[in-house]
Amino acid sequence: MYLLDLDVLSAVRFPKDHPELMTWFEGVKSAELHTSVLVMQALFAGVERHGRDNLADALKLRRWFQELASGFENRIHDVDLETALLAGKLASKDTGRSSLFMMTDYQLLATALRFQLILVSGRRIWSGVEDVRIISPFQE
């Protein structure tokens, strides 16, 4: 089972630009795909920001977001107290991270760890993380 990061879900909107990602998706059942409420929050903020200048774009982006969200059904993980405490524990152990590694990143890691999910992300900030298995579906 997989936990999808923001960069992966954002790239889905542009399948022609990311054929390697689409190939990866073809080999995975949709029931195995999970994400975080934090990822959905960031996506929605992007939808709102990019759609505010053009009504047609706004409607298209909101429709895309609604379809994406409904496709996950009950596989969008909240950050409850147990996950938040696990994120705090991960953050407290990690003294060498750059400032790019924010608490939301630790919360994403904690979600993957707690629910035994493989984090799917192309972001390079994850190098050196040992507690969670991380894969990138993008060509390096």
Order of alpha helices (4+ residues) and beta strands (2+ residues): beta-alpha-alpha-beta-alpha-alpha-beta-alpha-alpha-beta-beta
